[in-house]
Amino acid sequence: MVRTFEEELKNFEKVIQRLSSLALFPKKLVVKGAENFVREGPNIIVGNHVGSYKDVAVLFKIVPRPIFFTANKMIFSREEFSFLVKKHLYRSMKNVGLVVHFLLNPFFSLFVRYISSNISRVGYIPVDLYKGRAEAVRKCQEYLKKGRAIITLQGRGHFDDADPNPYVARFRHGAAVMAFNLYKEIRLDVPVTPLAIFGTHIPFGVPATVQVNVGKPMFISHYWSEDSQKTIEGFRQALEKTVNQLFMELLRTR
């Protein structure tokens, strides 16, 4: 019998939680607005992305339902995923990161082997970051039609001091396009949950508090007009503005 993604995910739940805790160690996690999560039915969760794998770990720990990410297709290959791990450590800790990778290589090898071998079994959508995202959008829409929750983080996954707003990148149109297509084609008004994350940019192993602020669901029907481009762009801007506001609330409460 073929198992559903949800059944596979439940089978891996304990392992995922342990890996998520390891990815965030020794950080403390504080969540505001958790009651705003949509617990069933189609849902797009959109937020800022500066913490690489730590953002993914945060969401696996706090979202109260199975979630599905689009993922760089390189992590489905053991060799390419190993390269990404090494690249991330260098980006975070420069030459020290390369030393850490060398010293802990046996652990990283086991980690990479486990993730690359099992990730496709829990519903990740492989995306070629060097080609168009139309196929990823189509696959995400199929997930949403089946009542699933997908994650669309906005940003490159790392902190850039040269960026005028290094914490919340300019939003892409993906989430707005998916919401638009589904409402136009089948009148499915997908709730889009905005959230802001702060603290995941702090390197692995450094104590810190990771804060998450979850906003109320937003609907593209509230931004609908006869002009499709105006609708999509208006919703994209509204999502970006809301996540910025949620992020500023986190800064004010620090």
C-alpha positions in Angstrom: 0.0 0.0 0.0 1.3 3.4 -1.0 1.7 5.7 2.0 0.6 9.4 1.8 3.1 12.2 2.5 1.3 12.9 5.8 1.7 9.3 6.9 5.4 9.4 6.0 5.9 12.7 7.8 4.3 11.3 10.9 6.6 8.3 10.7 9.6 10.7 10.7 8.1 13.2 13.2 10.4 12.2 16.2 13.5 12.3 14.0 12.5 15.7 12.5 11.9 17.2 15.9 15.3 15.9 17.2 17.1 17.3 14.1 15.2 20.6 14.5 16.3 20.9 18.2 19.9 20.1 17.2 19.8 22.8 14.4 18.6 25.4 17.0 20.8 24.3 19.9 21.4 26.2 22.3 18.8 28.8 21.3 15.5 29.5 23.0 12.4 29.7 20.9 9.6 32.2 21.7 6.4 32.4 19.6 3.8 35.1 19.5 0.4 34.7 17.8 0.5 30.9 17.5 -3.3 30.9 17.7 -3.3 32.4 14.1 -2.0 29.2 12.5 -4.5 27.6 10.2 -4.9 24.0 11.5 -6.6 22.3 8.6 -7.3 22.9 4.9 -5.2 24.7 2.3 -2.8 27.2 3.7 0.2 29.2 2.5 2.7 30.3 5.2 4.9 33.1 4.1 7.7 34.7 6.1 11.2 36.2 6.0 14.3 33.9 5.5 17.7 34.8 6.9 18.5 31.7 8.9 19.0 29.0 6.3 18.1 25.5 7.8 17.4 27.1 11.2 14.2 28.8 9.7 13.1 25.4 8.5 13.8 23.9 12.0 11.7 26.7 13.6 8.7 26.0 11.4 8.8 22.3 11.9 8.7 22.9 15.7 6.0 25.5 15.8 3.4 24.8 13.0 0.8 22.5 14.5 0.2 20.4 11.3 2.2 18.7 8.5 4.0 21.3 6.4 5.6 21.1 3.0 8.6 23.1 1.7 9.9 23.8 -1.7 13.6 22.8 -1.5 16.7 23.3 -3.6 16.9 20.1 -5.6 20.6 19.8 -4.7 19.7 18.5 -1.3 18.1 15.4 -2.9 21.7 14.4 -4.0 24.1 13.3 -1.4 27.1 14.8 -3.0 25.5 18.2 -3.8 23.9 18.4 -0.4 27.3 17.8 1.3 28.6 20.7 -0.8 25.7 22.9 0.4 26.5 22.1 4.1 30.1 23.0 3.6 29.2 26.2 1.8 26.8 27.2 4.6 29.4 26.6 7.3 31.9 28.7 5.4 29.4 31.5 4.9 28.5 31.5 8.6 32.0 31.1 10.1 34.5 31.6 7.3 37.6 29.4 7.6 36.5 28.3 11.1 33.5 26.7 9.4 35.8 24.7 7.1 37.7 23.4 10.2 34.4 22.5 11.9 33.3 20.6 8.8 36.6 18.7 8.7 36.5 17.8 12.4 32.8 16.8 12.4 32.9 15.2 8.9 31.7 11.7 10.2 28.6 13.3 11.8 27.9 15.5 8.7 28.3 12.5 6.5 25.6 10.6 8.4 23.4 13.7 8.5 23.7 14.3 4.8 23.1 10.6 4.0 20.0 10.5 6.1 18.4 13.8 4.8 19.2 13.2 1.1 17.9 9.6 1.3 14.6 10.5 3.1 13.6 14.1 2.3 11.5 13.2 -0.8 9.4 10.8 1.4 8.0 13.7 3.5 6.7 15.9 0.8 9.5 18.3 -0.2 9.1 19.8 -3.7 12.5 19.8 -5.5 13.1 23.2 -7.2 15.9 24.0 -9.7 17.0 27.4 -8.4 18.8 28.1 -11.7 15.7 27.7 -13.8 12.2 29.1 -13.7 9.8 28.5 -10.8 6.7 27.9 -12.9 6.8 24.1 -12.2 7.3 24.6 -8.5 4.2 27.0 -8.4 2.2 24.3 -10.3 3.2 21.6 -7.8 2.5 23.8 -4.8 -1.0 24.5 -6.2 -1.6 20.8 -6.5 -0.7 20.4 -2.8 -3.0 23.3 -1.8 -5.9 21.7 -3.8 -5.4 18.6 -1.6 -5.8 20.7 1.6 -2.1 20.9 2.5 0.0 23.7 4.1 3.0 24.9 2.1 5.8 27.2 3.1 7.2 30.0 0.9 10.0 31.7 2.7 11.2 35.0 1.2 14.9 35.7 1.0 18.2 34.0 0.3 18.5 32.3 3.7 21.4 34.3 4.9 22.1 37.7 6.4 23.6 40.4 4.1 25.0 43.5 5.8 25.0 45.3 2.4 21.2 45.0 2.1 19.2 48.1 3.1 16.7 45.7 4.8 18.7 42.6 5.6 16.0 40.9 7.7 13.0 41.1 5.3 13.8 40.8 1.7 11.6 42.1 -1.1 8.9 39.5 -1.6 8.6 37.5 -4.8 5.3 37.0 -6.5 5.0 33.2 -5.9 2.6 33.2 -3.0 0.4 35.8 -4.5 0.4 34.0 -7.9 -0.7 30.7 -6.3 -3.5 32.4 -4.3 -4.6 34.3 -7.5 -4.6 31.2 -9.7 -6.6 29.1 -7.3 -9.2 31.8 -6.6 -9.6 32.6 -10.3 -9.8 28.9 -11.5 -11.8 27.2 -8.7 -12.8 30.0 -6.3 -10.5 28.5 -3.6 -9.6 31.5 -1.4 -6.5 30.1 0.3 -5.6 31.7 3.7 -2.1 33.0 3.6 -0.5 33.2 7.0 2.3 35.9 7.4 5.0 35.5 10.0 8.3 37.1 10.9 11.3 35.4 12.4 14.2 37.0 14.2 17.3 35.4 15.7 18.0 32.5 13.2 20.7 34.6 11.5 22.9 34.0 14.6 25.3 31.2 13.9 24.8 27.6 14.9 26.0 26.9 18.5 25.7 30.5 19.7 23.1 31.1 22.5 20.3 33.4 21.5 16.5 33.8 21.6 14.7 33.1 18.4 11.4 35.0 18.1 8.5 34.3 15.8 5.5 36.6 15.3 2.5 35.0 13.5 -0.1 37.2 11.9 -3.7 36.6 11.1 -4.4 34.9 7.7 -4.8 37.1 4.7 -7.0 36.4 1.6 -6.5 37.5 -2.0 -10.2 38.0 -2.4 -9.8 41.2 -0.3 -7.4 42.6 -2.9 -9.3 41.4 -6.0 -9.8 43.6 -9.0 -10.4 43.1 -12.8 -6.7 43.7 -13.4 -4.9 40.5 -12.7 -1.4 42.1 -12.4 -2.8 44.8 -10.1 -4.4 42.1 -7.9 -1.2 40.0 -7.7 1.1 42.9 -7.1 -1.3 44.4 -4.5 -1.4 41.2 -2.6 2.4 40.7 -2.8 2.9 44.2 -1.4 0.4 43.6 1.4 2.1 40.4 2.4 5.5 42.1 2.4 4.2 45.0 4.4 2.5 42.8 7.0 5.7 40.7 7.5 7.7 43.9 8.0 5.2 45.1 10.6 5.3 41.8 12.4 9.1 41.9 12.4 9.1 45.5 13.8 6.8 44.3 16.6 9.4 41.7 17.5 12.2 44.4 17.6 10.0 46.7 19.8 9.5 43.9 22.4 13.1 42.9 22.7 
